[in-house]
């Protein structure tokens, strides 16, 4: 098993980092054959162009012996339930190698970023909440990165829609009525990018950040909403949720960023 750095045995980073510049160079880079693709920002830092994929996380898991079927909260009828035998390798539905990896807790996400740093010699980490918001909005002052009209959601991203309703008819919530074409997660390049060139900044999967919840670093903020989410407020540029750093959930993944050197 990959040995977590000392920081991982403690808590999330409580300090906030300055928000990224709200524009990018448009350049895409990757530091190794199995490393995530990054989009370079104007300040020299680089954000993951996509959430970390199943294929990318598999390379880490095979190198470090991370279990893929330990336990995970999966959707069962009306609610999520923590089930043994499920995990990133089996989240309860079929995924392709270019789908976002899910059922990853905060510690595993940070361990992945640390592993990338060790493999490449580059400074990888999770983005802070502020950085995630800035790169999602990409300078827009609208509610969502694409504008203020939530009815466009199925054209822009993967949400809890008609396909989700068909897969989970017992879910009592009011779903989005449009059809985005996916029951579960979608490929990370299935929907158009935001103006910075970043895909899935809202929808498909929630994404862990390196920010604590109100100073309680046993809980970390994740944001962006997911394929299980119908509520517009969670898709907003400043939307967020939080949970225990040990949580594994089939709607939660992550994205990495690389600091400027």
Secondary structure, 3 states (H helix, E strand, C coil): CCCCCHHHHCCCCCCCCCCCCCCEEEEEECCCCCCCCEEEECCCCEEECCCCEHHHHHHHHHHHCCCCCCEEEEEECCEEEEEECCECCECCCCCCCCEECCCCCHHHHHHHHHHHHHHHCCCEEECCHHHHHHHHHCCCCCCECCECCHHHHHHHCCCCCHHHHHHCCCCCCCCCCCCCCCCCCCECCCCCCCCCCCCCCCCCCEEEEEEEECCEEEEEEEECCCCCCCCHHHHCCCCCEEEECCCCECCEEECEEECCC
